[in-house]
Amino acid sequence: MIQRMADVRTDHDETQRQLASALGYHQVQIARYETGKNAPSIDYLIKFCRHYRVSADYLLGLPKDYDWPR
């Protein structure tokens, strides 16, 4: 998940500082998430997904063929 989040951010040409500002976090916290020193909270995950319009399933590495209600 951590690598996918970093990849999504860099694919959108945003720095950690820009992402932190957009989501209301400090850049140091974003760096800790991306290095795996801290685990992102659910609140952060939701904000991240909304900001980049990306699925949490993708970030979590869940397969598309799971049979669950959507």
Residue frames as qw, qx, qy, qz and C-alpha x, y, z in Angstrom:
[[0.000, 0.886, 0.464, 0.000, 0.00, 0.00, 0.00],
 [0.333, -0.765, 0.066, 0.548, 2.76, 2.44, 0.93],
 [0.360, -0.169, 0.567, 0.722, 4.50, 2.18, -2.44],
 [0.183, 0.577, 0.696, 0.387, 1.24, 2.56, -4.33],
 [0.129, -0.913, -0.321, 0.218, 0.39, 5.71, -2.41],
 [0.333, -0.617, 0.295, 0.649, 3.79, 7.22, -3.17],
 [0.338, 0.114, 0.707, 0.611, 3.45, 6.21, -6.82],
 [0.103, 0.780, 0.600, 0.144, 0.01, 7.83, -7.11],
 [0.209, -0.881, -0.082, 0.416, 1.36, 11.06, -5.60],
 [0.325, -0.459, 0.482, 0.672, 4.37, 11.20, -7.90],
 [0.321, 0.364, 0.754, 0.444, 2.25, 10.26, -10.93],
 [0.032, 0.893, 0.443, 0.068, 0.25, 13.40, -10.20],
 [0.464, 0.471, -0.105, 0.743, 3.46, 15.45, -10.00],
 [0.425, -0.831, -0.030, -0.356, 2.81, 16.50, -6.42],
 [0.294, 0.425, -0.678, 0.523, 5.42, 16.85, -3.72],
 [0.428, -0.364, -0.764, 0.315, 4.88, 15.59, -0.20],
 [0.082, -0.238, -0.293, 0.922, 4.56, 19.21, 0.87],
 [0.350, -0.032, -0.354, -0.867, 1.83, 19.90, -1.69],
 [0.542, -0.285, -0.762, -0.211, -0.10, 16.80, -0.68],
 [0.348, -0.305, -0.648, 0.605, 0.25, 17.64, 3.00],
 [0.094, 0.142, 0.084, -0.982, -1.09, 21.13, 2.39],
 [0.455, -0.109, -0.539, -0.700, -4.03, 19.83, 0.35],
 [0.629, -0.311, -0.706, -0.097, -5.02, 17.28, 3.00],
 [0.433, -0.786, 0.081, -0.433, -4.27, 19.32, 6.12],
 [0.919, -0.308, -0.045, 0.244, -1.26, 17.29, 7.28],
 [0.210, -0.850, 0.407, 0.260, 2.38, 18.15, 7.91],
 [0.626, 0.596, -0.483, -0.136, 4.93, 17.08, 5.28],
 [0.062, -0.456, 0.853, -0.247, 6.86, 15.10, 7.90],
 [0.666, 0.050, 0.613, -0.422, 3.79, 12.92, 8.51],
 [0.796, 0.528, -0.087, -0.284, 3.44, 12.22, 4.79],
 [0.345, 0.622, -0.700, 0.066, 7.11, 11.21, 4.69],
 [0.350, -0.278, 0.818, -0.363, 6.58, 8.87, 7.64],
 [0.810, 0.275, 0.343, -0.389, 3.66, 7.22, 5.85],
 [0.711, 0.630, -0.266, -0.161, 5.63, 6.81, 2.64],
 [0.233, 0.562, -0.772, 0.186, 8.64, 5.30, 4.39],
 [0.742, -0.216, -0.624, -0.118, 6.51, 2.96, 6.48],
 [0.209, 0.185, -0.623, 0.731, 7.56, 4.49, 9.81],
 [0.367, 0.173, 0.525, -0.748, 3.91, 5.18, 10.61],
 [0.174, 0.364, 0.881, 0.247, 0.76, 3.53, 9.31],
 [0.172, -0.198, -0.222, -0.939, -1.73, 5.87, 7.65],
 [0.324, 0.218, 0.672, -0.629, -5.02, 6.31, 9.46],
 [0.310, 0.522, 0.781, 0.147, -8.35, 5.51, 7.86],
 [0.103, 0.892, 0.221, -0.382, -9.07, 9.24, 7.84],
 [0.119, -0.630, 0.500, 0.582, -5.89, 9.86, 5.85],
 [0.320, 0.070, 0.873, 0.361, -6.66, 7.01, 3.46],
 [0.273, 0.729, 0.623, -0.079, -10.12, 8.45, 2.75],
 [0.046, 0.889, -0.046, -0.453, -8.74, 11.95, 2.16],
 [0.257, -0.422, 0.694, 0.523, -5.99, 10.54, -0.06],
 [0.343, 0.311, 0.851, 0.247, -8.46, 8.54, -2.17],
 [0.219, 0.853, 0.440, -0.179, -10.77, 11.51, -2.59],
 [0.102, -0.799, 0.257, 0.534, -7.92, 13.87, -3.44],
 [0.084, -0.392, 0.760, 0.512, -6.54, 11.63, -6.18],
 [0.772, 0.234, -0.028, -0.590, -9.86, 9.98, -7.10],
 [0.403, 0.324, -0.855, -0.044, -8.34, 6.54, -6.61],
 [0.827, -0.324, -0.329, -0.319, -9.92, 3.44, -5.11],
 [0.469, -0.622, 0.564, -0.274, -8.90, 2.24, -1.66],
 [0.966, 0.068, 0.243, -0.045, -9.15, -1.29, -3.09],
 [0.696, 0.633, -0.192, 0.278, -6.32, -0.43, -5.47],
 [0.024, -0.775, 0.483, -0.407, -4.17, 1.10, -2.75],
 [0.685, -0.407, 0.525, -0.300, -4.73, -1.92, -0.50],
 [0.103, 0.385, -0.874, -0.280, -3.92, -4.32, -3.32],
 [0.595, 0.176, 0.685, -0.382, -7.30, -6.06, -3.24],
 [0.210, 0.072, 0.813, 0.539, -8.21, -8.01, -6.36],
 [0.362, 0.073, -0.185, -0.911, -11.00, -6.72, -8.58],
 [0.542, -0.100, -0.728, -0.408, -12.78, -10.08, -8.65],
 [0.015, 0.062, 0.804, -0.591, -13.78, -10.16, -4.98],
 [0.287, -0.478, -0.702, -0.443, -17.46, -10.96, -4.64],
 [0.186, -0.415, -0.574, 0.681, -18.76, -8.33, -2.25],
 [0.162, 0.859, 0.485, 0.032, -21.43, -5.68, -2.47],
 [0.400, -0.025, 0.087, 0.912, -20.25, -2.39, -3.90]]
